[in-house]
């Protein structure tokens, strides 16, 4: 039952999060980590190896972006 309710409202929660990132409250800043290039999967990908590869790629890129952030070499913003 909980999963059904969560799935039914998932788009509402997702869109609310996007809106919040576009216009955060005063004094709040976000650092967004996202893929640098399109992932090799889509919404309907079911092949476990492809999903695992996409997760690993996303994880590695997030670590790289986090390292760049610490070095001060990245300046990606929400509006990009």
C-alpha positions as CSV (number, residue, x, y, z in Angstrom):
1,X,0.0,0.0,0.0
2,X,2.8,2.4,0.9
3,X,4.6,1.7,-2.3
4,X,1.5,2.3,-4.3
5,X,0.9,5.7,-2.7
6,X,4.6,6.6,-3.1
7,X,4.6,5.7,-6.8
8,X,1.3,7.6,-7.4
9,X,2.9,10.8,-6.0
10,X,6.4,10.3,-7.2
11,X,6.0,12.8,-10.1
12,X,4.6,15.4,-7.7
13,X,7.6,15.0,-5.3
14,X,10.1,15.0,-8.2
15,X,8.6,18.2,-9.7
16,X,8.5,19.9,-6.3
17,X,12.2,19.1,-5.8
18,X,13.0,20.6,-9.2
19,X,11.1,23.7,-8.4
20,X,12.8,24.1,-5.1
21,X,16.2,23.8,-6.7
22,X,15.3,26.4,-9.3
23,X,14.2,28.9,-6.6
24,X,15.7,28.0,-3.3
25,X,14.8,29.9,-0.1
26,X,17.1,32.8,0.7
27,X,20.4,31.6,2.1
28,X,20.1,28.1,0.7
29,X,22.4,26.8,-2.0
30,X,22.4,23.5,-3.8
31,X,25.2,21.6,-5.5
32,X,23.8,19.4,-8.1
33,X,25.6,16.2,-9.2
34,X,24.4,14.8,-12.5
35,X,25.8,12.8,-15.4
36,X,28.2,14.7,-17.6
37,X,26.9,12.8,-20.6
38,X,23.7,10.8,-21.3
39,X,23.6,7.4,-19.4
40,X,23.4,4.3,-21.6
41,X,20.0,3.4,-20.1
42,X,16.4,4.6,-20.3
43,X,13.3,4.6,-18.3
44,X,12.4,1.1,-19.5
45,X,15.8,-0.5,-19.3
46,X,15.5,-3.9,-17.5
47,X,18.8,-5.6,-18.3
48,X,20.6,-5.8,-14.9
49,X,24.1,-5.5,-16.4
50,X,23.2,-2.2,-18.2
51,X,21.6,-0.8,-15.1
52,X,24.6,-1.8,-12.9
53,X,27.0,-0.2,-15.5
54,X,25.0,3.0,-15.4
55,X,25.0,3.1,-11.6
56,X,28.8,2.6,-11.6
57,X,29.3,5.3,-14.2
58,X,27.1,7.7,-12.2
59,X,28.9,6.9,-9.0
60,X,32.3,7.4,-10.5
61,X,31.2,10.7,-12.1
62,X,29.7,12.0,-8.8
63,X,33.0,11.2,-7.0
64,X,34.9,13.1,-9.8
65,X,32.5,16.1,-9.5
66,X,32.9,16.1,-5.7
67,X,36.7,16.1,-6.1
68,X,36.4,18.9,-8.6
69,X,34.2,20.8,-6.2
70,X,36.7,20.5,-3.4
71,X,39.5,21.7,-5.8
72,X,37.4,24.6,-6.9
73,X,37.5,23.6,-10.5
74,X,33.8,23.1,-11.1
75,X,31.1,25.7,-11.4
76,X,28.0,23.8,-12.6
77,X,24.8,25.4,-11.7
78,X,21.2,24.3,-11.4
79,X,20.2,26.2,-14.5
80,X,22.7,24.5,-16.8
